[in-house]
Amino acid sequence: MKKNAFFTIAMLLFVFIYASAQEKKFSVYAVGFYNLENLFDTCHDAGKKDYEFLPTGSYKWNGWKYSHKLHNMARVLADMGTDVLPKSVGCAIIGVSEVENSKALDDLVAQPELAARGYKYCHIEGPDRRGVDCALLYNPKLFTIRDVKLVPYVQELEKDSAYYTRGFLTVSGTLAGEHLTVIVNHLPSRFNGSFYRESGGRQIRAVKDSLLRDDPNVKIIVMGDMNDDPMDKSMAEALGGKREIKDVGDGDMYNPWWNVLAKENQGTLKYDGKWNLFDQIILSPSLLCRDGKKDYSTLKYFKHNIFKRDYMIQQEGKYKGNPLRTHSGGVWLDGFSDHLPTIVYLVKQQK
């Protein structure tokens, strides 16, 4: 029975065999993040400033547009991870931001592309005044939930005590038989000063440190729309995201996106013709091979990429080459998002 169960799981994961003298077998898991750019339903949420996304609002947001948005988001989410894994597998875990509520998430996971994999989600309604939250989609065949909590963003300045923004969705679970916790974030806008994102970085670090005190062996992934690039203070200093694995200390994290932006000039969103890379997935030291040895006997980071398909990119006009948005200049484009998704691949050697 145990052998049959193992074989079934191996088939679900599409075990990859890498050429080596021993022909070692590895299970591969994709973990992604995607800013859904205003996934609102068509109904007003009491106490939220969602008026733009109502049938009477400035975007004339109706059932037809909403259904198209759901389909477009599901198409991208289902394709994520299929650069490496087969279409029937895709990502084990996907953090998302800019989703209005649980109804929108129910409608999203009911889309055929996602329903085929049986995706579920974790979500806790937050205090953001515009009504956008973070959530975590997951494949229950691959990731089992232990605990879910929303850690509030605490204003460090007394003058901001009445201002509420998105908290830190912290989801603890089991992936590949190991304790993994994901912290999904959407830090304050660029319209706010850097201080507020630096404060967010400090708070994420405090959450991460508290998780390690509870379980020193937990593997931690911080992901989200940081509204800052990897080399900005919020990420590099406040959170402690290092550019190179060799520089990652026990209290630091590894940010694989730093060189993607700085060396390769690739990003996840464009502003005034320049790429930024706000959508990051950052890894705790326990997910790294820090000693130079490629030891994958436990779950470890393998590779990363910005996920991009031609259908997600504007193909003509002034903004050719930019992510194809839902709206631009008030015009309905029937697009996707102003952000591109990011993915990291984790591997573990099979026994």
C-alpha positions in Angstrom: 0.0 0.0 0.0 2.8 2.4 0.9 4.6 1.8 -2.4 1.3 2.4 -4.3 0.7 5.6 -2.5 4.3 6.8 -3.2 3.9 6.0 -6.8 0.6 8.0 -7.0 2.3 11.0 -5.4 5.3 10.7 -7.7 2.9 10.7 -10.7 1.1 13.8 -9.4 4.4 15.6 -8.9 5.9 14.5 -12.2 9.2 13.5 -10.7 12.1 14.9 -12.6 15.2 12.7 -13.2 18.4 14.7 -13.6 21.3 13.1 -15.3 23.9 12.0 -12.8 26.0 8.9 -12.1 23.4 7.8 -9.5 20.4 9.0 -11.4 19.0 10.7 -8.4 15.3 11.5 -8.4 13.9 14.9 -7.4 10.5 16.3 -6.8 10.0 19.8 -8.1 7.5 22.3 -6.6 6.6 25.7 -8.0 5.8 28.6 -5.7 4.5 31.8 -7.3 3.2 35.3 -6.6 0.8 37.5 -8.8 -0.7 40.9 -8.3 -4.2 40.5 -9.8 -4.7 44.3 -10.3 -8.1 45.0 -8.9 -10.0 41.8 -8.8 -13.2 43.3 -7.5 -16.7 41.8 -7.7 -19.6 44.0 -8.8 -21.2 44.6 -5.4 -20.4 47.2 -2.8 -18.7 46.1 0.4 -19.9 48.1 3.4 -17.2 50.4 4.7 -14.9 50.0 1.7 -14.1 52.5 -1.0 -14.8 50.2 -3.9 -17.1 52.6 -5.8 -15.0 52.7 -8.9 -15.6 49.0 -9.4 -19.4 49.1 -9.4 -21.7 49.2 -12.5 -22.3 52.9 -11.7 -18.6 53.6 -11.1 -15.9 55.1 -13.3 -14.9 51.7 -14.7 -18.5 50.7 -15.4 -17.6 47.4 -13.7 -20.3 44.9 -14.6 -20.8 41.2 -14.7 -19.4 40.8 -18.2 -16.2 42.6 -17.4 -15.9 40.7 -14.1 -16.3 37.3 -15.8 -13.6 38.3 -18.3 -11.3 39.4 -15.5 -11.8 36.1 -13.7 -11.1 34.0 -16.8 -8.0 36.1 -17.6 -6.6 35.8 -14.1 -7.3 32.0 -14.1 -5.5 31.6 -17.4 -2.3 33.1 -16.1 -2.5 31.4 -12.7 -3.0 28.0 -14.4 -0.1 28.6 -16.8 2.3 29.7 -14.0 4.9 27.0 -13.3 4.4 25.2 -16.6 7.7 26.3 -17.9 9.1 23.5 -15.8 6.2 21.4 -14.7 3.4 19.9 -16.8 0.2 21.7 -17.3 -1.7 19.3 -15.0 0.6 20.3 -12.1 1.6 24.0 -12.2 2.2 25.8 -9.0 1.7 24.2 -5.6 1.3 27.6 -3.9 0.5 31.0 -5.4 0.3 34.2 -3.3 -2.0 36.9 -4.7 -2.7 40.6 -4.0 -5.4 43.1 -4.9 -8.3 40.7 -4.5 -11.4 42.2 -2.9 -12.9 39.4 -0.8 -13.7 35.8 -0.4 -16.5 35.9 -3.0 -14.0 37.0 -5.7 -11.7 34.2 -4.6 -14.6 31.6 -4.7 -15.4 32.8 -8.2 -11.7 32.6 -9.1 -11.0 29.1 -8.0 -14.2 28.0 -9.6 -12.8 28.9 -13.1 -12.3 25.7 -15.1 -8.5 26.1 -15.4 -8.1 26.2 -11.6 -11.0 23.9 -10.6 -9.3 21.1 -12.6 -6.5 21.1 -10.0 -8.7 21.6 -7.0 -7.1 24.8 -5.8 -8.3 26.1 -2.5 -7.4 29.4 -0.8 -6.5 31.1 2.5 -7.9 34.6 3.1 -8.7 36.8 6.0 -10.6 40.1 5.4 -8.2 43.0 6.2 -8.7 46.6 7.1 -7.5 48.2 3.9 -9.9 51.1 3.1 -10.1 50.4 -0.6 -10.9 46.8 0.2 -8.0 44.9 -1.4 -6.5 42.0 0.4 -3.8 39.3 0.0 -4.6 35.6 -0.3 -2.9 32.3 -0.8 -4.0 29.8 -3.4 -2.8 26.3 -2.9 -3.1 22.8 -4.3 -4.2 20.6 -1.3 -2.7 17.5 -3.0 0.7 19.2 -2.5 0.4 21.7 0.4 -1.4 21.0 3.6 -2.5 23.9 5.8 -1.6 24.0 9.5 -2.4 27.6 10.6 -3.6 30.9 9.0 -3.4 34.3 10.6 -3.4 37.9 9.5 -0.7 39.9 11.4 -1.7 43.6 11.3 0.5 46.3 9.9 1.2 48.6 12.9 1.7 52.3 12.2 5.0 53.4 13.8 4.1 57.1 13.7 1.4 58.4 16.1 0.0 60.7 13.4 -0.9 57.7 11.3 -2.7 55.8 14.0 -6.1 56.1 12.3 -4.8 54.9 9.0 -5.2 51.2 8.2 -3.5 49.2 5.5 -2.9 45.7 4.5 -1.5 43.2 7.0 0.7 40.2 6.6 -1.1 37.0 5.7 0.9 34.2 7.4 0.1 30.7 6.3 1.8 27.7 7.9 1.7 24.3 6.2 3.4 21.2 5.1 5.1 20.9 1.6 7.1 17.8 0.7 6.8 16.6 4.3 8.4 19.7 5.7 7.2 22.7 7.7 6.9 25.7 5.4 5.4 29.1 6.2 4.5 31.7 3.6 4.1 35.4 4.5 2.1 37.2 1.7 2.4 41.0 1.6 1.3 44.1 -0.2 3.3 47.0 1.2 2.1 50.6 1.2 2.0 52.5 -2.2 4.8 54.5 -3.7 2.6 57.5 -3.1 3.6 57.1 0.5 7.1 57.7 1.6 9.8 55.1 1.8 9.5 55.1 5.6 6.2 53.2 5.4 7.6 50.4 3.3 10.8 50.3 5.5 8.4 49.9 8.5 6.7 47.1 6.6 10.1 45.4 6.0 10.9 45.6 9.7 7.5 44.2 10.6 7.9 41.3 8.2 11.3 40.5 9.7 9.8 40.5 13.2 7.1 38.0 12.0 9.8 35.9 10.4 11.9 35.9 13.6 8.9 35.0 15.7 8.2 32.0 13.5 11.8 30.8 13.8 11.6 31.1 17.6 8.5 28.8 17.6 10.2 26.4 15.2 13.9 26.9 14.4 13.5 24.3 11.5 10.6 26.1 9.7 11.3 27.1 6.1 10.0 30.6 5.4 9.0 32.3 2.1 8.2 36.0 2.1 6.4 37.1 -1.0 4.4 40.0 -2.3 4.0 43.3 -4.1 6.6 45.2 -2.0 6.2 48.5 -3.9 10.0 48.7 -3.8 12.8 47.1 -5.7 15.1 44.5 -4.2 17.9 47.0 -3.5 15.6 49.6 -1.8 16.0 50.0 2.0 12.7 48.2 2.9 14.0 45.0 1.3 17.8 45.2 1.5 18.1 46.7 5.0 14.8 46.5 6.9 14.0 42.9 5.8 17.6 41.9 5.3 17.2 40.5 1.8 20.7 39.8 0.4 21.8 39.9 -3.2 24.1 36.8 -3.1 23.6 33.5 -1.3 27.1 33.6 0.0 26.2 36.8 1.9 23.1 35.4 3.6 23.6 35.1 7.4 21.4 33.2 9.8 19.2 36.3 10.4 19.0 37.3 6.8 17.1 36.2 3.7 18.0 35.7 0.1 16.4 37.9 -2.6 17.1 36.2 -6.0 15.4 39.1 -7.9 18.1 41.7 -7.1 20.4 40.6 -10.0 17.4 40.0 -12.3 16.7 43.8 -12.2 20.3 45.1 -11.7 22.1 42.8 -14.2 19.4 41.7 -16.6 17.2 44.8 -16.6 14.1 42.6 -16.3 11.2 43.5 -14.1 7.5 42.9 -13.3 6.0 46.3 -14.1 7.0 49.3 -16.1 6.8 53.0 -15.1 7.8 55.8 -17.5 9.5 53.1 -19.7 11.6 51.7 -16.9 11.3 48.3 -15.4 10.7 47.9 -11.6 10.7 44.6 -9.8 8.2 45.0 -7.0 6.9 41.4 -7.0 9.4 39.4 -5.1 9.7 35.9 -3.5 12.4 35.9 -0.8 13.8 32.9 1.0 15.0 32.0 4.5 18.5 30.5 4.9 17.0 27.0 5.5 15.9 26.9 1.9 19.4 27.6 0.5 22.5 25.5 -0.2 24.8 28.0 1.5 27.9 25.9 1.9 28.3 25.5 -1.8 27.2 21.8 -1.7 24.1 21.0 -3.8 22.4 19.0 -1.0 18.8 18.6 -1.8 18.0 16.0 0.9 15.6 18.6 2.3 13.5 21.1 0.4 15.8 23.7 -1.2 15.7 26.6 -3.7 16.6 25.6 -7.2 15.8 28.4 -9.7 13.5 31.4 -10.3 11.9 33.3 -13.2 9.6 36.1 -14.1 6.6 34.4 -15.7 5.7 36.0 -19.1 3.6 34.9 -22.1 3.0 36.9 -25.2 -0.7 37.1 -24.4 0.1 39.0 -21.2 2.1 41.8 -23.0 0.8 44.8 -25.0 1.8 44.1 -28.6 1.3 47.6 -30.1 0.9 51.3 -29.4 2.6 53.6 -27.0 2.9 51.0 -24.3 4.1 48.2 -26.5 6.1 45.7 -24.4 4.3 46.6 -21.1 2.1 44.2 -19.2 -1.4 44.2 -20.8 -3.7 45.8 -18.2 -7.4 45.4 -17.6 -7.9 49.2 -18.2 -5.6 51.9 -19.4 -6.6 55.6 -19.4 -10.1 54.5 -18.6 -10.3 52.3 -21.7 -11.2 48.6 -21.2 -8.4 46.5 -22.7 -9.7 43.1 -21.5 -6.2 42.5 -20.3 -4.6 40.9 -17.3 -2.6 42.9 -14.8 -0.1 45.8 -14.7 2.3 43.3 -13.0 3.9 40.1 -14.1 4.1 37.1 -11.8 7.2 35.7 -10.3 8.0 32.0 -9.5 10.6 30.1 -7.5 11.2 26.4 -7.9 12.0 24.2 -4.9 13.4 20.7 -5.2 13.8 17.8 -2.8 15.6 14.5 -3.5 13.5 11.5 -3.1 14.5 8.7 -0.8 
